[in-house]
């Protein structure tokens, strides 16, 4: 297995573990709103961290303009509430188009 796949799997286990611990420990009670906000933002933050590590290398010299354009398109599509599938397809289409043109 590649190191990226192992990292994704570890982050997934951590994410689901954090989300499972709350209901088990609190039973019928809820976390405070600030804690719930952090738990809800955790998957997006982990994904963003992994994307940054893939898009650029350790010295920030490996920036790929096609991936950057695709991620920008995905961010715009997501902001416009396009849905997950449409957002992924927009990202894919823009990345392919930029690589094909350049």
N, C-alpha and C positions, 0 to 999 in steps of 0.2 A: 504494500500500500504506500502511496505517496504521503509525504509529510503534510501536505495541504489537506488531504482526505482525513488523515488522523486528527488534525487540528479541528476540522469541521465537526467530526464525530465527538471529540472531547467537548467542544463548545455546546453542541446539541445536548449532550448528557448533563452538562452544568446547567444549561438553560431550563431543561425539563425538571431537573432536580430542584432548582430554586422555586419553580412554579408549583411543584408537588409538595414541598415542605410546608408551605403556608397553610393550605387546607388541613394537612395532617396535624400540625402543631396548634393551630388556632381553633380547630373544630368549627364552631358556628360563628366565630368572630371574624373580623376583617382586619387587614393591615391598614395602617394610616394611609391617607391619600398619597403622601410623598413617597412612601415605600412602594405602593402599587404603581406609581408613575415610573419609578426606577425599574421595577420588574418588567413592566410593559415595554420599556425602552431598551432593555438588555439585548434582545435578539437583533434589533436594528444596529445597535452599537457594535456588537460582535461582528456582524456581517460587514459593516463599514470598515472596521479594523482589518478584517481579512482582505477586503477589496483594495484598501490602500497598500497593503503589503504585496499584493499581486500586481497592481498597476505600476507601482514604482519600486525600485530596489532600495537597499539600505542607504545609499547616498543620494537618493532622489534624482538619479540620472536616467532611469529606465522608463521614463514617462512615455506611454504609448498614446499618441493623439487619437487613434481610432477608438480605443477603449474609453478614453476621456470623453469623446464626443458621444459615444453610446450611453455612458453613465449620465451625462448631462441630459440627453433625450429621455432617459428613464426617469430622472428626477422630475423633469417637466411633466411627463405623462402621469407620474404618480401624484404630483401636486394637483393635476387636473382631474384627479379621482378616476383614472382610466381603468383601474383594476389590475390585479397582479399579472394575469396572462398578457393583457395588452401592453403593460409596462415592459415585460420581458421581451415581447415581440418587437416593440419600438427600439429597445436597446440593441437587440440583435440586428435589426434592419439597418439602423444607423451605423453600427460598427462595421457590418459587411460593406455598406455603401462607401464609407470612408476608406476602408482598406482597398476596395476595388478601384476607387478613383485615384488613390495615391499609391 
